[in-house]
């Protein structure tokens, strides 16, 4: 059987260790699944898998052991229920976000609102890129989503340099895990939400057009130099 595994990855179906079986990767906005979504995923797991669901580190839910011939009917059920699929491979991964000030007492910013603005700006999960690329948002300096460990990490912060002590975002760039882990570096000021959206678009676009295949942002920055990188994205 001639199967395009990379195309299936983009659709949210990852090849399993067992031939002919796949793992469905789902995602929802800022990791928020409603009760109806959970009921549907439970039914899909029972009907098409082996009754198992798995919570991912990027706030998604995976269902393993789905047969190749069941992928299309599973996709139709997801579409009817409004459940989105995640992705894998050399692409922009699902943005992760802590609850922020929606219900956490420490939250300084509305992480869900920023998540929505990022997607509305066209920065979408599944966008083809030279390698994996991750964006995370935390509501406060506790940085529960590990802002220092992703390509772009954001957390809510108080701008002490501003006379009104306004709230904005601290920004970290160039972090990553994997075989060559790096800790991202922090930019020298607090950014507004508008500035954050503009900055993310510039960084993703620069990375898309300048990184080599399978080169993480951290390694691209090391190759061209931090100062040159910062000049390019501030233009």
C-alpha positions in Angstrom: 0.0 0.0 0.0 1.4 3.4 -1.0 0.8 5.7 2.0 1.9 9.3 2.2 2.8 9.3 5.8 3.9 13.0 5.8 0.5 14.1 4.5 -1.2 12.1 7.2 1.1 13.7 9.8 -0.1 17.1 8.6 -3.7 15.9 9.0 -3.1 14.8 12.6 -2.5 11.0 12.1 0.9 9.8 13.2 2.3 6.5 12.1 2.3 3.9 14.9 5.0 1.3 15.7 2.5 -1.3 14.5 2.0 -1.5 10.7 -1.3 -0.1 9.5 -2.1 1.7 12.8 -2.1 5.4 13.5 -2.4 7.8 16.4 -4.9 10.6 16.1 -3.6 13.9 17.5 -6.2 16.5 18.3 -6.0 20.1 19.6 -8.4 22.8 20.6 -8.0 26.5 21.1 -5.6 27.1 24.1 -6.2 23.4 25.1 -9.8 23.9 26.1 -12.0 20.9 25.3 -15.7 21.1 26.1 -17.7 18.2 27.6 -19.2 17.3 24.2 -15.7 17.1 22.7 -14.6 14.7 25.4 -17.6 12.5 24.9 -17.0 12.3 21.2 -13.3 11.5 21.6 -14.2 8.7 24.1 -16.6 7.3 21.5 -14.0 7.4 18.8 -11.5 5.7 21.1 -14.0 2.9 21.8 -15.2 2.5 18.2 -12.0 3.0 16.2 -9.2 2.4 18.7 -8.7 0.3 21.8 -10.5 2.6 24.2 -7.4 4.5 25.2 -6.8 8.3 25.2 -3.6 10.1 26.0 -3.0 13.7 27.1 0.0 15.3 25.3 2.5 17.8 26.7 1.1 20.4 24.3 -2.5 20.3 25.7 -3.9 17.9 23.1 -5.6 14.5 23.3 -4.3 11.6 21.3 -6.1 8.4 20.4 -3.8 5.5 19.4 -4.5 2.3 17.4 -6.6 3.7 14.6 -6.6 1.7 11.4 -5.6 3.3 8.1 -9.0 2.5 6.6 -10.8 4.2 9.5 -9.0 7.6 9.1 -11.6 9.2 6.8 -14.6 8.3 8.9 -12.8 9.5 12.0 -12.0 12.8 10.3 -15.7 13.2 9.3 -16.7 12.7 13.0 -14.2 15.2 14.1 -15.4 17.8 11.6 -19.0 17.4 12.7 -18.0 17.8 16.3 -15.8 20.8 15.8 -12.7 19.1 17.0 -9.4 20.2 15.4 -6.5 17.9 14.6 -2.9 18.6 15.6 0.1 18.0 13.5 3.7 16.7 13.5 6.7 16.9 11.3 8.4 20.1 10.0 5.5 22.5 10.9 4.3 25.1 13.3 3.0 23.1 16.3 -0.1 23.9 18.4 0.4 27.0 20.5 0.1 26.1 24.2 -1.3 28.4 26.8 -1.8 28.3 30.6 -5.2 29.6 31.9 -3.7 33.1 32.5 -6.1 35.5 34.2 -9.2 33.5 33.1 -9.2 31.7 36.4 -5.7 31.5 37.8 -5.2 34.0 40.7 -1.6 34.7 39.5 -2.5 35.4 35.9 -1.6 38.9 34.6 -2.8 38.5 31.0 -5.6 36.8 29.1 -3.7 34.0 27.5 -6.8 32.7 25.6 -7.4 36.1 24.0 -3.8 36.3 22.8 -4.0 32.7 21.5 -7.0 33.7 19.4 -5.2 36.8 18.1 -2.2 34.8 17.1 -4.4 32.4 15.0 -6.4 35.3 13.6 -3.1 36.8 12.4 -2.5 33.7 10.3 0.0 32.1 12.6 -1.6 28.6 12.3 -0.8 25.2 13.6 0.2 23.0 10.6 2.0 25.8 8.7 4.9 24.2 6.8 8.3 25.3 8.0 11.9 24.0 7.8 11.5 22.1 11.1 9.3 22.0 14.2 8.5 25.4 15.7 6.7 26.0 19.0 5.1 29.0 20.6 4.0 29.0 24.3 2.1 31.6 26.4 2.1 31.9 30.2 0.0 34.3 32.2 2.7 35.3 34.7 6.5 35.0 35.4 6.0 31.5 36.9 6.0 30.5 33.3 4.1 27.2 33.6 4.4 26.6 29.9 8.2 26.9 30.1 8.7 30.1 28.0 12.4 29.7 27.9 12.2 26.3 26.3 10.4 27.0 23.0 11.2 28.9 19.8 9.0 31.8 21.0 8.0 32.0 24.7 5.8 34.6 26.2 4.7 35.4 29.8 2.7 38.1 31.4 4.8 40.7 33.2 4.6 44.1 34.8 6.5 46.8 32.9 8.3 48.5 35.8 9.9 51.1 33.5 6.5 52.5 32.6 5.1 55.2 34.8 1.7 53.4 35.1 3.4 50.0 35.7 1.4 48.6 32.7 1.1 44.9 32.1 2.6 43.3 29.0 4.6 40.4 27.8 8.2 39.3 28.4 9.6 37.5 25.3 12.1 34.6 25.1 13.5 33.5 21.7 15.5 30.5 20.5 14.7 27.9 23.1 14.1 24.2 22.2 14.3 20.7 23.4 15.2 17.6 21.4 18.7 16.3 20.9 20.3 19.8 20.9 18.4 21.6 23.7 18.8 25.3 24.2 17.5 27.8 26.7 16.0 30.9 25.0 17.3 34.4 25.6 15.1 37.1 27.0 14.5 40.3 25.1 15.3 43.5 27.0 11.9 45.0 27.5 8.2 44.3 28.0 6.0 44.2 24.9 2.4 45.1 24.3 0.0 42.6 22.8 0.1 44.4 19.4 3.9 44.3 19.5 3.9 40.6 20.3 1.7 39.8 17.4 3.9 41.8 15.0 7.1 40.2 16.4 5.8 36.7 16.1 4.8 37.2 12.5 8.3 38.6 11.7 10.1 35.7 13.4 8.1 32.9 11.8 8.5 34.5 8.4 12.2 35.0 8.8 12.6 31.4 10.0 10.5 30.1 7.1 12.7 31.8 4.5 16.2 31.4 6.1 16.4 28.2 8.0 17.8 25.0 6.5 15.7 21.8 6.5 15.7 20.3 10.0 17.3 23.4 11.5 15.7 24.7 14.7 15.4 28.4 15.3 18.1 28.2 18.0 20.6 26.7 15.6 19.7 29.3 12.9 20.4 32.1 15.4 23.7 30.5 16.4 24.7 30.3 12.7 23.9 33.9 11.7 24.6 35.5 15.1 22.2 36.8 17.7 22.8 40.5 16.8 22.1 39.9 13.1 19.0 37.9 13.9 17.7 40.7 16.1 18.3 43.3 13.4 16.5 41.2 10.9 13.3 40.8 13.0 13.3 44.4 14.1 13.3 45.8 10.6 
